[in-house]
Amino acid sequence: MVIGCLVIIGIIIYVYYWAFINMGRLPRGEFLSEAISPDGKYTLRAYGTSGGATTSYAIRGELVLNVRDNKTKNIYWNIRENTANISWSDNDTVIINGHIIDVPNGKYDFRNQS
């Protein structure tokens, strides 16, 4: 019985992570703009998405690691935006629509803000 409860709790936690935390499954979107960090190590690309009639416009920010074979990861996701204002304050800090993100490990996801 205890093992069954632990399995069910594990499944619930996994589904929650998959649906609300994992930024890897965000929609691709249409390319809007990009900005390269001052030292050239990173590029931030912004994409605009539209869920049609069911959801509002959103911006997805994708960080490109220029020094690591151009690997990419999503670091920004916010709804009710249709433009992306990107600026770099230093080599490791990017500002997207007023949200400050320390790269490469920082991120902003509207779903996980308290």
N, C-alpha and C positions, 0 to 999 in steps of 0.2 A: 504494500500500500504506500509506504514512504517513497519507494523508488518510482512508483507511478506518479505521485504528486510532484516529485523532483523533475521527472520528464516533462510533465505538463507545464510546470513553471519555466523550464528551459525553453520549451517551444514558444511560450508567450513572450519571453524576453527576446528570443531570436526574431520573431515576427515584428515586435516593436522596433528593434534595431533596424531591420530590413525596411520597414515602412517609414520610419520617422528620423533616423539618424544617418543611415548610409547615404553619402553624397554621390556614390558611384553610379546610382541608377537614375540620375536626373536627366531630363530631356536634353537632347543635343542643342537645339535652337539654331538661330541664324546669326552669323558673325556680325558684330557691331563695331568693335574696335580692339586695339591692343596697345600695350605700353611695355617697353623694355626697361628693366632696372638700370640704374646708373652704371653699375659694373658689368652689365650684360649677362649675368648669371641666370636671370629669370625673365620670362615674358608673361604678362597677364593678358589673356584674351577674354573678351566679354561677348556673351551670346544672349540674344533676346529670345524668349519663348512665349508662346501663347497657348493656353489650354482651350481656346475656343470659348464657347458660351459657359463652360462650367467653372473655369478659373480665370484669375486676372493675369495680366502680363507679369513676367518675371525676368530677372537677370541672373545668368549663371556665369561665374568667373572661373576660368580654368588657368591654373599655373603651369607653365612649361618650364621644366628644369633644363636650361640650355646646356649645362655642363655635364648632364647625365643622359646622354643619348635622347634628348628631347622628350623625356617621360613627362606625362601630364597627370594632374589631379585637380579635382574640383575644390576650390577654397571659398567660393562665395555663392550664396543662393538667397535671393530676396524677392518677395512678391510686390506687386503694385509699382513696378518700375518698368520703364521702357527705354531708358537711356542709361549709359554707363560713363560716369566721369571718373577716370583713373589717373592717379598721380602717385609718384614714388617720393616719399619723404627722405629715404636713405636707401642703401643697398638692400636692406632686408625688411623694409616696411612699405606696404602699399596701402593707399587709401582709395576705396571704391565707394562712390556715392556717400561719402562721409564716414564710412566704416573703416577703422584702422585694423589692418591684419599684418601680423609678423610672419614672414615667410621663412622657411618652407612649411612649418608645422602649424601655423595658425589658420583659422577659418572663421567664416561668418555664415550661419545658417539660421534664418528667421524662425525655423521650427524649434530650435533648441535654445532660444534666448529666454531668460527668466526676468 
